[in-house]
Each structure stands twice: as structure tokens, then as C-alpha cells.
Amino acid sequence: MRYVFALAIALTPLLAVEGQTKISRGYAIPLLDLANQTQRQVIVDREKGQYLGHPTTFLFEDGKSMLIVYPKGHGKGAIVMKRSSDGGLTWSQRLPTPANWATSKETPTLYRTIDPRGHKHLVIFSGIYPIRMAHSADDGRTWSALKAIGDFGGIVAMSSVTRLKNGDYMALFHTGAFGLDGKKRNPREYRIYKTLSKDGGLTWGPPVAIAEKPGAWLCEPGLIRSPDGKQMAVLMRENSRKLNSHVIFSNDEGVTWTKPRELPGSLTGDRHQGRYTKDGRLFISFRDTTLESKTKGDWVAWVGRYDDIVKNREGQYRVRLMKNYKGYDCAYPGVEVLPDDTIVTTTYGHWTKGEMPYIVSVRLKLEELDRLARKF
């Protein structure tokens, strides 16, 4: 298989920054703690004795209607769907879903796409082998069964989907313990792949590898565009737990990418999901796996600017959103920003000692966090 690892000329200063700057295993920016502010928390779903995990959210164009999907189990398990009509303050009962959604083998992910004729669609992916997809043409009121998108598999499919400037869509996923053929690999083959759709996400092309690094287990790519839309950054989990998270960049709509480089300790974690607020700052939610951190294993967020990522700076501050009471088992987050700049970030975790994980949202505004940060 041919890998595309070209280096864009405009990005050469990035490598110089890495060479000149020592990569910290911890962080020096302020840590804000919201874990005990229960007034910010909304329980989305909880079931005694049942593991509920790994949610993805979608905010509709009206700025208040939301959908959420998550599995009944650790990744593998029947897909559950709920709807909110008030920006995530309250949630419906579990909605009816097609029968074969109960056969989901991996974390479900949910996205909006628009086809070349301007018709809107919603798609849900479910990974391992083969990657399957369900489709809705009526904003989630009815859904198709899960169907294979091709003769290939992947993990956390799709952890990112973005619309390209030509109207196509690019989706990202990874392999590791399982290869594209769904078979276990020893040694593991950690690679980041892209697949393209030219018809608004209804069909997808063959996978193409875009990133790997000897000695690093790169996975769960989280894509963020620069504020001007001209550049893509993909933040990646490092699963050997020996290195920081990594990042790659593209200046040509994902055709070529820089070589992976380590991020600062402040951005080290799993399953990065970022959104911009009105003032241009980024709120990125993730599971804290920073090698030196007081909140390791908890649900945290990073606040800073895109330029901080480019220049390998630590950012403005970190936030502990909730404390997780069992290892690293939490925080595959959804992040949405409402029209009034309220951030609604949602994930699963062991939020109560001795109980199965359940789904919770935390609501906040950066102006509130800024006030807390002034005390540091």
C-alpha cells in the first residue's frame, strides 16, 4: 500500500519548533476543577447494572435540537439513540432503532453530510470488520440498517469526518490490534487512514494510510481546521503510553501530511474532540492520559488557540470536567457549542464509585472559566 507522507513547504517552521523546544511530559498552565460543580451536570442516561459508554452528539442547524448515540457496552454493544429539543438540558426516552443496530461491534459515531444536490443526510458508523454505516434522510426520524461501506475494517470509525473544499467528505479512522481485514495483528499495526466520499457520505472509497510512526501507537484521529479553513490539524492518541499525543498537518485538503510530532503534555490524551467558540478559542475535550498529571484518567478539556497547536505551546488552561473512579475508562466525548456560546460536552464514565459508567453532559461558558483562571 502506498502511503502519502509529504511535507508541505509552508509547514517547515513546525519542525524547527519541535527541534528547539523540549517536549514536556506534564504541563505548567492552570488547572481548573469543575468536578464538584454538580449544577453543570445533566444525566443523559443511566441504567443500573448496565455499562453505557462512548457517545457521539450532533447539534442540528436550529442550534437547540440534538441527537446522541452510544453503545450498551464497552464499545461493542447495541446502539442507543436519544434526542433533545432544548440544547441538551433534557433528553427523550431511548428511541426505536433498526434491529441490526444491536449487532454493533464498535463505538458508534454520528455526522451530518450534504450531497452534491444539497440534500442533507445523517450517517452513523460502526467499526471493526467491516466498517458499517446507517443512513437517515429525514434528520434522524427513520434510519436504515447498518451496512458495510467496503471490504475493510477499522477502529473508532469514524473518529473524524470533514467536508472538503470541493464538496467531498473525508473520514478518518485507525488500525492497531486489528488490521484492515479485521484480523488481529501481532505486532500491532497502528496506522491512521482516510477514506473519501464524493456523494455526500452515501458511499466511500478505499482506505489510504496517512500517518504512522515507528515506536508510537497512533490512533483515534481528531481533526480540527484552522480558523481560516486553509489548514487541517489531526490530534492523535498515543496508545503505548510512553509518548505524548501527536499531531499532523495538511495544507492541501488532506492530500499530503506532515510527519507526526509530539504535542505538549497539556494536550496529551485520548479521543480529542474540539470546537471553536465565538472569540476564536478552541475547547478540546479528551481523556487525560498525560504522563505527569494530577487528573490522569479523568475527563478533561484544554482551552487555547489553534496557533498554540501549530507552535507547540501549552495553551491557556486545562479543565477537569468530572472525576472518573475507575482507571482510564471514560471520556469519548461529544462537544457542541450553542448559539449563546454555551459549550455542551457529553461523555461516559465511572462517575459513581462501584457503579457502571453512565452518560453525563457538562455545560459551561469560557467566560466563566476565565473568571476562575484569574485566581491563578
C-alpha positions as CSV (number, residue, x, y, z in Angstrom):
1,M,0.0,0.0,0.0
2,R,1.3,3.5,-0.9
3,Y,1.5,6.0,2.0
4,V,1.2,9.7,1.4
5,F,3.6,11.4,3.9
6,A,4.6,14.5,2.0
7,L,5.7,17.6,3.9
8,A,4.1,20.9,2.9
9,I,6.7,23.7,2.5
10,A,4.6,26.2,4.5
11,L,4.8,23.9,7.5
12,T,8.6,23.6,7.8
13,P,8.7,26.0,10.8
14,L,6.7,23.5,12.7
15,L,9.6,21.0,12.7
16,A,12.0,23.7,13.7
17,V,9.8,24.4,16.7
18,E,9.9,20.8,17.7
19,G,13.6,20.7,17.4
20,Q,14.1,23.8,19.6
21,T,11.5,23.1,22.3
22,K,11.7,20.4,24.9
23,I,8.5,18.4,24.9
24,S,7.1,18.4,28.5
25,R,5.5,15.3,30.0
26,G,3.4,17.4,32.2
27,Y,2.1,21.0,32.0
28,A,2.5,24.3,33.7
29,I,-0.7,26.1,32.7
30,P,-3.5,26.5,35.3
31,L,-5.8,23.5,36.0
32,L,-9.4,24.5,36.7
33,D,-11.6,21.9,38.5
34,L,-15.3,21.7,37.8
35,A,-15.7,18.1,39.0
36,N,-17.8,19.1,42.1
37,Q,-20.0,21.7,40.4
38,T,-22.9,19.3,40.0
39,Q,-25.2,22.2,38.8
40,R,-23.4,22.0,35.5
41,Q,-24.1,18.3,35.1
42,V,-27.0,16.7,33.2
43,I,-27.5,13.0,33.3
44,V,-28.3,11.8,29.8
45,D,-28.8,8.1,30.5
46,R,-28.1,5.8,33.4
47,E,-29.2,2.1,33.9
48,K,-28.4,0.1,37.0
49,G,-26.1,-2.8,36.2
50,Q,-25.7,-1.7,32.5
51,Y,-22.5,-0.3,31.0
52,L,-23.3,2.8,28.9
53,G,-20.4,4.3,27.0
54,H,-18.7,6.1,24.2
55,P,-21.2,8.7,23.0
56,T,-21.2,11.0,19.9
57,T,-23.5,14.0,19.7
58,F,-24.9,16.1,16.8
59,L,-26.3,19.6,17.1
60,F,-28.9,20.5,14.4
61,E,-28.8,23.7,12.5
62,D,-31.6,25.2,14.7
63,G,-29.0,25.4,17.5
64,K,-31.1,23.5,20.0
65,S,-32.1,20.1,18.7
66,M,-29.5,17.4,19.4
67,L,-29.1,13.6,18.8
68,I,-26.8,11.3,20.8
69,V,-25.7,7.7,20.1
70,Y,-23.8,5.4,22.3
71,P,-23.3,1.6,22.9
72,K,-24.7,-0.6,25.6
73,G,-21.3,-1.9,26.5
74,H,-17.6,-1.0,26.2
75,G,-17.6,0.0,22.6
76,K,-19.2,-3.2,21.4
77,G,-23.0,-3.3,22.1
78,A,-26.4,-2.3,20.9
79,I,-26.6,1.3,19.7
80,V,-28.8,3.6,21.8
81,M,-30.2,6.9,20.4
82,K,-31.8,9.8,22.2
83,R,-33.0,13.3,21.2
84,S,-33.0,16.6,22.9
85,S,-35.1,19.7,21.8
86,D,-33.6,22.2,24.3
87,G,-29.9,22.1,23.7
88,G,-29.2,19.1,25.9
89,L,-31.0,20.2,29.1
90,T,-33.4,17.3,28.9
91,W,-33.5,14.1,26.8
92,S,-36.1,11.8,25.4
93,Q,-36.5,8.2,26.2
94,R,-34.5,5.8,24.2
95,L,-35.7,5.9,20.6
96,P,-36.6,3.0,18.3
97,T,-33.7,1.8,16.2
98,P,-33.3,-0.8,13.4
99,A,-32.9,-4.4,14.7
100,N,-29.3,-4.9,13.4
101,W,-28.0,-1.9,15.4
102,A,-27.9,-4.4,18.2
103,T,-25.0,-6.1,16.4
104,S,-22.7,-3.1,16.5
105,K,-19.2,-4.2,17.2
106,E,-17.6,-0.9,18.0
107,T,-18.1,2.7,19.1
108,P,-20.8,4.4,17.0
109,T,-20.2,7.8,15.6
110,L,-22.7,10.3,14.1
111,Y,-22.3,13.0,11.5
112,R,-24.1,15.4,9.2
113,T,-23.4,15.3,5.4
114,I,-24.7,17.2,2.4
115,D,-24.8,15.6,-1.0
116,P,-24.0,17.4,-4.3
117,R,-27.6,18.2,-4.8
118,G,-27.8,20.0,-1.5
119,H,-29.8,17.2,0.3
120,K,-28.9,16.8,4.0
121,H,-28.2,13.4,5.5
122,L,-27.2,11.9,8.8
123,V,-24.9,8.9,9.0
124,I,-23.8,6.6,11.8
125,F,-20.6,4.5,11.5
126,S,-19.8,1.3,13.4
127,G,-16.3,-0.1,13.1
128,I,-14.1,-3.2,13.3
129,Y,-14.6,-5.5,10.3
130,P,-16.3,-4.5,8.1
131,I,-16.9,-0.8,8.8
132,R,-20.7,-0.4,8.6
133,M,-22.9,2.7,8.2
134,A,-26.6,3.5,8.8
135,H,-28.2,6.4,7.0
136,S,-31.1,8.8,7.6
137,A,-32.6,11.2,5.0
138,D,-35.1,12.8,7.4
139,D,-33.0,14.2,10.2
140,G,-33.0,11.0,12.2
141,R,-36.7,10.2,12.4
142,T,-36.1,7.0,10.4
143,W,-32.9,5.0,9.8
144,S,-31.5,2.3,7.6
145,A,-29.9,-0.9,8.9
146,L,-26.1,-0.9,9.3
147,K,-24.5,-1.9,6.0
148,A,-20.8,-2.4,5.0
149,I,-19.2,0.6,3.3
150,G,-16.5,-1.6,1.8
151,D,-14.3,-4.6,2.2
152,F,-12.2,-3.1,5.0
153,G,-12.4,-2.7,8.8
154,G,-11.2,-0.1,11.3
155,I,-11.3,1.1,14.9
156,V,-13.3,4.1,16.2
157,A,-14.7,4.5,12.7
158,M,-15.1,7.3,12.0
159,S,-13.4,9.4,14.7
160,S,-13.5,12.4,12.4
161,V,-15.4,13.5,9.3
162,T,-14.9,16.8,7.5
163,R,-16.2,18.3,4.3
164,L,-13.5,19.2,1.8
165,K,-13.5,22.4,-0.2
166,N,-14.6,20.6,-3.4
167,G,-17.6,19.2,-1.6
168,D,-16.3,15.7,-1.0
169,Y,-16.1,14.3,2.5
170,M,-13.0,12.8,4.2
171,A,-13.4,10.4,7.1
172,L,-10.6,9.2,9.4
173,F,-10.1,6.0,11.4
174,H,-7.2,3.8,12.6
175,T,-6.0,0.2,12.8
176,G,-4.0,-1.3,15.6
177,A,-4.7,-4.6,17.2
178,F,-6.9,-5.3,14.2
179,G,-5.9,-4.7,10.6
180,L,-8.0,-3.6,7.6
181,D,-9.0,-7.2,7.2
182,G,-10.3,-7.4,10.7
183,K,-7.7,-9.9,11.8
184,K,-5.7,-9.5,14.9
185,R,-2.1,-8.3,14.4
186,N,1.0,-9.1,16.4
187,P,2.9,-6.8,16.4
188,R,0.1,-4.3,16.2
189,E,-0.1,-2.1,13.2
190,Y,-1.1,1.4,14.3
191,R,-1.9,3.5,11.3
192,I,-4.2,6.4,10.5
193,Y,-6.4,6.1,7.4
194,K,-8.6,8.3,5.4
195,T,-11.5,7.4,3.1
196,L,-13.3,9.8,0.7
197,S,-16.9,10.2,-0.3
198,K,-18.0,12.1,-3.4
199,D,-21.7,11.7,-3.0
200,G,-22.4,13.3,0.4
201,G,-21.4,10.3,2.6
202,L,-23.6,7.7,1.0
203,T,-20.7,5.7,-0.4
204,W,-17.0,5.6,0.5
205,G,-13.8,4.9,-1.4
206,P,-10.9,2.6,-0.4
207,P,-8.8,3.5,2.6
208,V,-5.4,5.3,2.2
209,A,-2.9,5.4,5.1
210,I,-1.9,9.0,6.0
211,A,0.1,8.6,9.2
212,E,2.2,6.2,11.3
213,K,5.4,6.4,13.3
214,P,7.8,3.7,14.4
215,G,7.6,3.2,18.2
216,A,4.4,5.2,18.5
217,W,0.9,3.7,18.6
218,L,-1.0,6.5,16.9
219,C,-4.8,6.2,16.9
220,E,-8.2,8.0,17.3
221,P,-7.5,10.9,15.0
222,G,-9.4,14.1,15.9
223,L,-9.4,16.7,13.1
224,I,-9.6,20.4,13.6
225,R,-9.4,23.0,10.8
226,S,-7.6,26.3,11.3
227,P,-9.8,29.3,11.8
228,D,-9.4,30.4,8.2
229,G,-10.2,26.8,7.0
230,K,-6.9,26.5,5.0
231,Q,-5.2,24.0,7.2
232,M,-6.1,20.8,9.0
233,A,-4.6,19.5,12.2
234,V,-5.2,16.0,13.3
235,L,-4.6,15.2,17.0
236,M,-3.9,11.6,17.8
237,R,-3.9,9.4,20.8
238,E,-0.6,7.6,21.6
239,N,-1.6,4.2,22.9
240,S,1.8,2.8,24.1
241,R,1.6,5.3,26.9
242,K,5.3,6.1,26.5
243,L,4.9,9.3,24.5
244,N,2.7,12.3,24.3
245,S,-0.2,12.6,21.9
246,H,0.9,13.5,18.4
247,V,-0.3,15.9,15.6
248,I,-0.1,16.0,11.8
249,F,-1.0,18.9,9.5
250,S,-2.2,19.2,5.9
251,N,-2.3,22.4,3.7
252,D,-3.9,20.7,0.7
253,E,-7.2,19.2,1.9
254,G,-5.7,16.0,3.1
255,V,-3.7,15.0,0.0
256,T,-0.4,15.3,1.9
257,W,0.5,15.4,5.5
258,T,3.4,16.3,7.8
259,K,5.3,13.7,9.7
260,P,3.7,13.1,13.2
261,R,5.2,15.0,16.0
262,E,4.6,15.1,19.7
263,L,2.2,17.6,21.3
264,P,2.8,19.3,24.7
265,G,1.8,17.4,27.8
266,S,-1.2,19.7,28.1
267,L,-2.8,18.2,25.0
268,T,-1.9,14.6,25.7
269,G,-5.0,12.4,26.0
270,D,-7.4,10.1,24.2
271,R,-10.2,10.9,21.6
272,H,-9.7,14.6,21.2
273,Q,-12.8,16.5,20.1
274,G,-12.6,20.2,19.6
275,R,-14.9,23.2,18.8
276,Y,-14.4,26.9,18.4
277,T,-16.2,29.5,20.5
278,K,-17.2,32.9,19.2
279,D,-13.9,34.5,20.3
280,G,-11.9,32.1,18.2
281,R,-10.6,29.9,21.0
282,L,-10.7,26.2,21.0
283,F,-12.3,23.9,23.6
284,I,-10.9,20.4,23.2
285,S,-12.3,17.6,25.3
286,F,-10.4,14.3,26.0
287,R,-9.5,11.6,28.4
288,D,-6.4,12.7,30.4
289,T,-3.5,10.3,29.8
290,T,-0.8,13.0,30.3
291,L,2.3,11.2,31.7
292,E,2.6,13.7,34.6
293,S,-0.8,14.9,35.6
294,K,-2.9,15.3,38.8
295,T,-6.0,14.3,36.8
296,K,-4.8,11.3,34.9
297,G,-7.7,9.1,33.9
298,D,-10.3,11.8,34.4
299,W,-12.4,13.7,31.8
300,V,-10.6,16.9,31.0
301,A,-10.5,19.8,28.5
302,W,-7.9,22.1,27.0
303,V,-8.6,25.7,26.2
304,G,-6.3,27.7,23.8
305,R,-5.9,28.8,20.3
306,Y,-5.2,26.9,17.1
307,D,-1.9,28.7,16.8
308,D,-0.9,27.2,20.1
309,I,-1.2,23.7,18.5
310,V,0.8,24.9,15.4
311,K,3.6,26.4,17.6
312,N,3.6,23.7,20.2
313,R,2.6,26.0,23.0
314,E,0.8,24.7,26.1
315,G,-2.3,26.7,25.7
316,Q,-4.3,28.9,28.1
317,Y,-5.6,26.4,30.8
318,R,-6.8,22.9,31.4
319,V,-10.1,21.9,33.0
320,R,-11.1,18.8,34.9
321,L,-14.8,18.3,33.9
322,M,-15.5,15.2,36.0
323,K,-13.6,12.8,38.1
324,N,-13.5,9.2,36.9
325,Y,-13.4,6.5,39.5
326,K,-12.1,3.5,37.5
327,G,-8.8,3.6,35.7
328,Y,-8.9,5.3,32.3
329,D,-12.4,4.2,31.4
330,C,-14.1,7.4,30.4
331,A,-14.3,10.3,28.0
332,Y,-15.1,9.6,24.4
333,P,-16.7,13.0,24.2
334,G,-19.2,14.9,22.1
335,V,-18.7,18.7,22.1
336,E,-21.3,21.2,20.8
337,V,-21.4,25.0,21.0
338,L,-24.9,26.5,21.3
339,P,-25.7,29.9,19.7
340,D,-25.2,31.7,23.0
341,D,-21.7,30.2,23.3
342,T,-22.7,27.6,25.9
343,I,-20.5,24.5,25.5
344,V,-22.3,21.3,25.9
345,T,-19.8,18.5,26.3
346,T,-21.0,14.9,26.8
347,T,-19.4,11.6,27.6
348,Y,-19.5,8.4,29.6
349,G,-17.5,7.5,32.7
350,H,-17.5,5.8,36.1
351,W,-18.9,8.9,37.8
352,T,-20.1,7.0,40.9
353,K,-17.8,4.6,42.8
354,G,-18.7,1.0,42.4
355,E,-21.3,1.6,39.7
356,M,-21.3,1.0,35.9
357,P,-20.5,4.0,33.7
358,Y,-23.2,6.3,32.5
359,I,-23.7,9.3,30.2
360,V,-23.4,12.9,31.5
361,S,-23.2,16.3,30.0
362,V,-21.3,19.3,31.4
363,R,-22.4,22.8,30.5
364,L,-20.2,25.8,30.6
365,K,-19.1,29.1,29.0
366,L,-15.4,30.1,28.6
367,E,-16.2,33.5,30.2
368,E,-17.0,31.5,33.4
369,L,-13.7,29.6,33.2
370,D,-11.8,32.8,32.5
371,R,-13.0,34.2,35.8
372,L,-11.8,31.1,37.6
373,A,-8.5,31.3,35.8
374,R,-7.8,34.8,37.0
375,K,-7.3,33.4,40.5
376,F,-4.1,31.7,39.3
